[in-house]
Amino acid sequence: MADQNVPPRRPRDDRGWDGHQHPSADGYGDPHTPAPYGYDSPHPYQGGYAEQADPREQYAGQPAPAPRGPQWVGPEGLGRPAPARPAGTGLPTLDDDDEPGRKVGRRKAMVALGGTAAVVAGGAALAMTPQIRGLFGDEAAGDATGSTLTDGTAARPSGQQPSTVRTYTEQNESYMGSRAGEALKKNAPAGGRTFSGPAAAAAATKVTVKTVLAKDPILHLARRTTFGVTPAVIADIKRDGMDAWIRGQLDPEKLEPSKGELKLAELPTQKLSVQQLRDQRDKLNDQDAQPEREMVDATIARQIWSKRQLFEVMVDFWNDFLHVAADFDGGEVYRNSFDQDVVRKHALGSYPEMLVAANKHPALLIYLNQKDSRKDAINENLARENLELYSVGVDGGYKEPDVRQAAMLQTGRGVQDGKYVFRPEQHYVGKVKILGFTHPNNSADPKKAEAAIDAYITYIATHPSTAKYVAQSLATRFVSDTPPKSLVDRLAKTYTANKGMIKPVLMTLFCSSEFWAGVGQKVRRPMEYLVATYRTLGVSPEASPKHNNGDSKRTAYARGLRQIHDKMRELGQYPMGQPTPDGYPDVYVAWTSAGAMLNGWNEAGEILAGYRTTFTYTAPEKLVAKPPATAGAYVDALSLRLVGQKLSTREKNLILGVAGVATTAKVDATFNGAITAVARAILASPQHHLR
């Protein structure tokens, strides 16, 4: 009988868990994509960064880098200077070299503004993270704790609770156990209470944590419940009021689709059923069409343009919590159905119903090899992940015998001709006892056997440990990398009282003082940074009038989405992209990649410049309707437009240094030709990296 924490290395024809890679960046072999990420015209600065590795590998021991020169921006603004950097070494190209006579070089100003943006939530954490310390000249600590996965060896013997053996930990916890994580914990919001409504909670809550963000509750709400603040979102919240706006977001079916969502009809494979995808597999392969990648493209479109922003945030949350990778071998047929029929159907509904549905879906059964599990050859992958990742969690109280009993109970479920099937001849019959759940399981009759399995899945989905695990994960997503226990306990209590319904849990969260006290305590992950940049810059889904689609088989919209998708892959995060079933980590210390940060800044410059014509971009000189005539006032107005607040005097002076002008200097709408560099510098600031 197998005893495995991760699926075995199987031949590809088993169609199990091992993901597949496509040969071209664009995925369609489009002749009109002349360079990686589909540039439509030449431009002066290309990224050229190496593909990002698993973020956990960044905590391996590293040699101390050479000293570097820029200052850093902490929770309260600019801080200490660092030693000068030796000649001959430098950061990746940002846009141009420093010019003689410029008081503050563009490259140095960018790094000073944004180099610690990903740690401003935690202040001292900057000094503790190897990648960022490498950027600023401190010695690498090499001290982080990564998850160590085993397959049931003597290091994790049968009969012991996995968390007590400590061969692995819950994913976010594994990162937060580093010294950087300990530093972040010191700046977390304190315990609090629940109020009658979100607006009442916001009005009664004082923000005491250190942060560079303005302590504006409307901005805070917009940052946490959307993929990026836009003028339209702020206007809607002010018009409706916080309470009504949140209620509207929790009822997404009543919100009209956006232009970007209506254009999803241009992604042809997304309209095909599982059976149609199976029947047309050869044709789609000949066209180099990839349904699982179009699904990711569609998800990105919704994140950028949907008005149902809280719903999309929750879809992303569940795609990390109940994770099935987009690129597993079989995902091209089944993953879109899993997205629609499991995650999106239940994202704001019942988690127990979502977990039951997932355990009957071909995508999960194939991804975790459940289709190969029989009573005489049991595979434990799905049984283990149901406990460790999808319900009670690693500290939830289960032991190795529980995994084995669950694996026996779940036998018989499989996939045939593209559909879920139950095979009674392969189902183990016999009494089971799993984490307090007991069942005679004395019949192979499909109705009775499946009822027993569903009863078990519902049991673990409503278990007190699951309530705590879901509550901890939601609080980590919406409040802080180190959410207060008081909040987690209240969310878990609501989850239990409502039998796993999600809307009441979210309302408890938004009515809690801890949510409103957590301003600036979450850092945007690479995907979130890129989506927020598209949103704040007001990119439109329509093609630019300059666009020439040629004889491309795909529309400009489809090509543009694939370009964003490919850039996210470069940055190391894209929807449903984690190949392993634990999903992406949701804490800052997992994402301290200087390369990804710099690559993101370069991408912000590309968007501002509008080189790609598959979408329509707002010219940077038109971001502010009536630009002030002096440089300092213009920076203030542009900061308000892009990040919702003015920057500090020292931050503003760094940005003025990017343009090489004084605060009182006269400038035109193009900032005397420097508007793209100035806007990009603002988008490299901590105020844009935080959510």
Residue pairs with C-beta under 8 A, 6 or more apart in sequence:
1 378
1 380
1 404
1 407
2 8
2 378
2 379
2 380
2 381
2 407
3 151
3 152
3 158
3 380
3 400
3 403
3 404
4 151
4 152
4 379
4 380
4 381
4 384
5 149
5 150
5 151
5 152
5 168
5 384
5 388
6 17
6 149
6 151
6 381
6 580
7 16
7 17
7 18
7 368
7 369
7 381
8 369
9 18
10 16
10 17
10 18
10 369
12 18
12 20
12 329
14 369
14 372
15 329
15 330
15 366
16 328
16 329
16 330
16 366
16 367
16 368
16 369
16 372
17 325
17 328
17 329
17 367
17 368
17 369
17 381
17 581
18 328
18 329
19 325
19 327
19 328
19 329
19 331
19 579
20 327
20 329
21 327
22 290
22 293
24 288
25 33
25 36
25 37
25 38
25 566
26 33
26 38
26 559
26 562
26 563
26 566
27 288
27 290
27 293
27 562
27 566
28 287
28 288
28 289
28 290
28 553
28 554
28 562
29 288
30 38
30 552
30 553
30 554
30 559
31 550
31 552
32 549
32 550
32 551
32 552
32 559
33 559
33 563
35 46
36 566
36 570
37 563
37 566
37 567
37 570
38 559
38 560
38 562
38 563
38 566
38 612
38 614
39 46
39 611
39 612
40 547
40 611
40 612
40 613
40 614
41 611
41 612
41 613
43 606
43 609
43 611
44 95
44 96
45 93
45 94
45 95
45 96
45 602
45 605
46 602
47 92
47 570
47 599
47 602
47 603
48 92
48 93
49 92
49 570
49 595
49 596
49 598
49 599
50 595
51 569
51 570
51 572
52 526
52 570
52 571
52 572
52 593
52 595
52 596
53 572
55 572
55 585
55 590
55 591
55 592
55 593
56 144
56 146
56 147
56 174
56 175
56 590
57 146
58 130
58 131
58 144
58 592
58 593
59 130
59 142
59 143
59 144
59 145
59 146
59 178
60 142
61 140
61 142
62 130
62 134
62 140
62 142
63 140
64 139
64 140
65 133
65 134
65 137
65 140
66 85
66 86
66 89
66 137
67 82
67 83
67 84
67 85
67 86
67 137
68 82
68 83
68 85
68 134
68 135
68 136
68 137
69 81
69 82
69 83
69 84
69 85
69 108
69 137
70 82
70 108
70 111
70 112
70 115
70 135
70 136
71 78
71 79
71 80
71 81
71 82
71 112
72 78
72 79
72 80
72 82
72 112
72 115
72 116
72 126
72 136
73 79
73 112
73 113
73 114
73 115
73 116
73 117
73 120
73 212
73 651
73 685
73 686
74 116
74 120
74 123
74 126
74 210
74 212
75 120
75 121
75 122
75 123
75 187
75 209
75 210
75 211
75 212
75 520
76 210
76 212
77 212
77 648
77 650
77 651
78 112
78 648
78 650
78 651
78 654
82 136
82 137
82 138
83 137
85 137
90 107
91 107
91 111
91 135
91 598
92 595
92 598
92 599
92 602
93 602
94 106
94 107
94 110
94 598
94 601
94 602
94 605
95 106
95 602
95 605
95 677
95 680
96 106
97 107
98 105
98 106
98 107
98 108
99 105
99 106
99 660
102 657
102 660
103 657
103 660
104 653
104 654
104 656
104 657
104 658
105 657
106 657
106 658
106 677
106 681
109 654
109 655
109 657
109 658
109 681
110 601
110 658
110 680
110 681
110 684
111 135
112 654
113 651
113 654
113 655
113 681
113 684
113 685
113 686
114 597
114 601
114 684
114 685
114 686
114 689
115 132
115 135
115 136
115 594
115 597
116 126
116 132
116 136
116 686
117 523
117 597
117 684
117 685
117 686
117 688
117 689
117 690
118 132
118 523
118 588
118 591
118 592
118 597
118 689
119 125
119 126
119 129
119 132
119 180
119 523
119 588
119 592
120 211
120 212
120 520
120 523
120 686
120 689
120 690
121 184
121 187
121 211
121 480
121 481
121 520
121 521
121 522
121 523
121 588
121 690
122 180
122 183
122 184
122 186
122 187
122 481
122 588
123 183
123 186
123 187
123 210
124 183
124 186
125 180
125 181
125 183
125 184
125 588
125 589
126 132
126 133
126 136
127 133
127 138
127 183
128 141
128 143
128 178
128 179
128 180
128 182
128 183
129 141
129 178
129 180
129 589
129 592
130 140
130 141
130 142
130 144
130 592
131 592
131 593
131 594
132 592
132 594
133 139
133 140
133 141
134 140
134 594
135 594
141 179
141 180
143 178
143 179
144 175
144 177
144 178
144 180
144 589
145 169
145 174
145 175
145 177
145 178
146 174
147 168
147 169
147 171
147 174
147 582
148 167
148 168
149 167
149 168
150 156
150 167
150 168
152 158
152 400
155 165
155 167
156 162
156 165
156 167
156 400
157 165
157 400
158 399
158 400
158 401
158 404
159 399
159 400
159 401
160 399
160 400
161 397
161 398
161 399
162 168
162 388
162 394
162 398
162 399
162 400
163 169
163 394
163 395
168 174
168 394
169 177
169 394
170 393
170 394
170 395
171 582
171 583
171 585
172 473
172 476
172 481
172 585
172 586
172 587
172 590
175 181
175 585
175 587
175 589
175 590
176 182
176 184
176 185
176 481
176 482
176 587
176 589
178 589
180 588
180 589
180 592
181 481
181 482
181 587
181 589
184 481
184 482
184 587
184 588
184 589
185 482
187 209
187 210
187 521
188 209
188 480
188 481
188 482
188 483
188 484
188 518
188 521
189 208
189 209
189 479
189 480
189 483
189 484
189 514
189 517
189 518
189 521
190 208
190 484
190 514
190 517
191 484
191 485
191 486
191 487
191 514
192 205
192 484
192 486
192 487
192 512
192 513
192 514
192 517
193 512
193 513
194 201
194 490
194 508
194 511
194 512
194 513
195 201
195 204
195 511
195 512
195 513
196 511
197 242
197 243
197 511
198 221
198 242
198 243
198 246
198 510
198 511
199 241
199 242
199 243
200 511
201 510
201 511
201 512
201 513
201 515
201 516
202 217
202 220
202 221
202 242
202 516
203 217
204 513
205 513
205 516
205 517
206 517
207 215
207 516
207 517
207 519
208 517
209 517
209 518
209 519
209 520
209 521
210 520
211 519
211 520
211 521
211 690
212 520
212 648
212 686
212 687
212 690
213 219
213 220
213 519
213 520
213 645
213 686
213 687
213 690
214 644
214 645
215 519
216 644
216 645
217 242
217 516
218 234
218 237
218 238
218 242
219 229
219 234
219 644
219 645
220 516
220 519
221 237
221 242
221 245
221 246
221 510
222 229
222 233
222 234
222 237
223 229
223 690
223 691
224 478
224 515
224 522
224 691
225 246
225 249
225 309
225 310
225 313
225 478
226 233
226 309
226 310
226 313
226 535
227 303
227 304
227 309
227 312
227 313
227 528
227 531
227 532
227 535
228 528
228 531
228 532
228 533
228 534
228 535
228 536
228 691
229 532
229 535
229 536
229 643
229 644
230 535
230 536
230 538
231 641
233 309
234 644
236 245
237 245
240 248
246 310
246 507
246 510
248 254
248 255
249 255
249 308
249 309
249 310
249 311
250 310
250 348
250 503
250 506
250 507
252 308
252 310
252 311
252 348
255 307
255 308
256 307
257 306
257 307
258 305
258 306
258 307
259 305
259 540
259 541
259 542
260 301
260 302
260 304
260 305
260 306
260 541
261 301
261 302
261 305
261 306
263 301
263 541
263 557
264 270
264 298
264 301
264 302
265 271
266 554
266 555
266 557
266 558
267 294
267 297
267 298
267 558
267 561
268 289
268 294
269 277
269 284
269 289
269 290
269 291
269 294
269 336
270 291
270 294
270 295
270 298
270 336
272 280
272 291
273 337
274 333
274 334
274 337
274 362
274 418
274 419
275 418
277 284
277 291
277 332
277 333
277 336
278 333
278 418
281 332
281 333
284 290
284 291
284 332
287 553
290 332
291 332
291 333
291 335
291 336
292 326
292 327
292 331
292 332
292 335
292 336
293 326
293 562
293 565
294 336
294 558
295 326
295 335
295 336
295 339
295 576
296 326
296 565
296 574
296 575
296 576
296 577
297 558
297 561
297 562
297 564
297 565
298 561
299 315
299 316
299 339
299 575
299 576
300 531
300 561
300 564
300 565
300 568
300 574
300 575
301 541
301 561
302 308
302 312
302 315
303 312
303 316
303 531
303 575
304 531
304 534
304 535
304 539
304 564
305 541
306 312
310 506
311 347
311 348
313 477
314 347
314 348
314 502
314 506
315 339
315 343
315 344
315 347
316 575
317 473
317 474
317 477
318 343
318 346
318 347
318 354
319 339
319 343
319 575
319 576
319 583
320 578
320 583
320 584
320 586
321 389
321 390
321 470
321 473
321 583
322 342
322 343
322 354
322 355
322 358
322 389
322 390
323 389
323 576
323 578
323 581
323 582
323 583
324 331
324 335
324 338
324 358
324 363
324 364
324 367
324 576
324 581
325 331
325 367
325 576
325 577
325 578
325 579
325 580
325 581
326 335
326 575
326 576
326 577
327 577
327 579
328 335
328 363
328 366
328 367
328 579
330 362
330 363
330 366
330 367
331 363
331 367
333 418
334 361
334 362
334 363
334 366
334 418
335 363
335 576
337 361
337 362
337 363
338 358
338 361
338 363
338 364
339 576
341 357
341 361
342 354
342 357
342 358
342 361
342 363
342 364
343 354
345 354
345 357
346 353
346 354
346 357
347 354
347 502
348 502
348 503
348 506
349 501
349 502
349 503
350 499
350 500
350 501
350 502
351 461
351 470
351 500
351 501
351 502
352 457
352 458
352 461
352 462
352 499
352 500
353 500
355 386
355 390
355 391
355 457
355 458
355 460
355 461
356 454
356 457
356 458
356 461
358 364
358 390
359 365
359 382
359 386
359 410
359 413
359 453
359 457
360 413
360 420
361 420
362 371
362 415
362 418
362 419
362 420
364 370
364 382
365 371
365 382
365 413
365 414
365 415
365 420
366 415
367 581
368 381
368 382
368 385
368 581
369 379
369 381
369 382
370 379
370 381
370 382
370 410
370 413
370 414
371 413
371 414
371 415
372 379
373 379
373 380
373 382
373 407
373 410
373 411
373 413
373 426
374 411
374 426
375 408
375 411
375 412
375 426
375 427
375 428
375 429
378 404
378 407
378 408
378 411
378 428
379 407
380 403
380 404
380 407
382 407
382 410
383 403
383 404
383 406
383 407
383 409
383 410
384 403
384 407
385 581
386 406
386 457
386 460
387 396
387 398
387 402
387 403
387 406
387 435
387 460
388 394
388 398
389 581
389 582
389 583
391 460
391 461
391 463
391 465
391 466
391 469
392 398
392 435
392 460
392 463
392 465
392 466
392 469
393 465
393 466
393 468
393 469
395 465
396 435
396 463
396 465
396 466
396 469
397 435
397 465
398 434
398 435
402 434
402 435
405 432
405 433
405 434
406 432
406 434
406 456
408 428
408 430
408 432
409 428
409 432
409 434
409 439
409 441
409 452
409 453
409 456
410 453
410 456
411 426
411 427
411 428
412 422
412 423
412 424
412 426
412 427
412 428
412 444
412 449
413 420
413 421
413 422
413 423
413 453
414 420
414 421
414 422
414 423
414 426
415 421
422 446
422 449
422 450
424 444
424 445
424 446
424 449
425 444
427 444
427 449
428 441
429 441
429 442
429 443
429 444
429 449
430 441
430 442
431 438
431 439
431 440
431 441
431 442
432 438
432 439
432 441
432 456
434 456
434 460
435 459
435 460
435 463
436 459
436 463
437 455
437 456
437 459
437 460
439 452
439 455
439 456
441 449
441 452
443 449
460 466
461 500
462 496
462 499
462 500
464 492
464 496
466 495
466 500
467 492
467 493
467 495
467 496
467 500
468 488
468 489
468 492
470 491
470 492
470 495
470 500
470 505
471 487
471 488
471 489
471 491
471 492
471 495
471 505
472 483
472 488
473 586
474 491
474 505
474 506
474 509
475 483
475 484
475 487
475 488
475 491
475 509
475 514
476 483
476 586
476 587
477 522
477 586
478 509
478 515
478 522
479 487
479 509
479 514
479 515
479 518
479 521
479 522
480 514
480 518
480 521
480 522
481 521
481 522
481 586
481 587
481 588
481 589
483 514
483 518
484 514
486 514
487 509
487 512
487 514
487 515
490 508
490 512
491 505
491 508
491 509
494 504
494 505
494 508
495 501
495 504
495 505
497 504
498 504
498 505
509 515
520 690
522 588
522 690
522 691
523 588
523 591
523 689
523 690
523 691
524 532
524 688
524 689
524 690
524 691
525 573
525 584
525 586
525 591
526 568
526 571
526 572
526 573
526 591
526 593
526 596
526 600
527 568
527 571
527 573
527 574
527 575
528 691
529 571
529 600
529 688
529 689
530 564
530 567
530 568
530 571
530 600
530 603
532 688
532 691
533 600
533 603
533 604
533 607
533 683
533 688
534 564
534 607
536 642
536 643
536 683
536 688
537 607
537 608
537 617
537 618
537 623
537 642
538 618
538 623
539 607
539 615
539 616
539 617
539 618
540 615
540 616
540 617
541 557
541 560
541 615
541 616
542 557
542 615
542 616
543 549
543 555
543 556
543 557
543 560
543 613
543 614
543 615
543 616
544 610
544 613
544 614
544 615
544 616
544 617
545 616
546 613
547 556
547 613
547 614
548 613
549 555
549 556
549 559
552 559
554 562
556 613
556 614
556 615
557 614
557 615
559 614
560 612
560 614
560 615
563 612
563 614
565 574
567 603
568 574
568 575
568 577
569 577
570 599
571 596
571 599
571 600
571 603
572 591
572 593
572 596
573 584
573 591
577 584
578 584
584 590
585 591
601 680
601 683
601 684
604 680
604 683
604 684
605 676
605 677
605 680
606 612
607 617
608 617
608 620
608 676
608 679
608 680
608 683
609 676
610 617
610 619
620 675
620 676
620 679
621 627
621 669
621 670
621 671
621 675
622 669
623 638
623 641
623 642
623 679
624 634
624 637
624 638
624 641
627 634
627 637
627 667
627 668
627 669
628 634
628 636
628 637
629 666
629 667
630 663
630 664
630 665
630 666
630 667
631 656
631 659
631 661
631 662
631 663
631 664
631 665
631 666
631 667
631 671
632 652
632 656
632 663
632 664
634 667
634 671
635 647
635 652
635 655
635 656
635 663
635 678
635 682
636 646
636 647
636 652
638 678
638 679
638 682
639 645
639 646
639 647
639 652
639 682
639 687
640 646
642 679
642 682
642 683
642 688
643 682
643 683
643 685
643 687
643 688
644 687
645 687
646 652
647 655
647 682
647 685
647 687
651 685
652 663
653 663
654 681
655 678
655 681
655 682
656 662
656 663
658 674
658 677
658 678
658 681
659 667
659 671
659 672
659 674
659 677
659 678
660 674
661 667
661 671
661 672
661 674
665 672
669 675
671 678
682 688
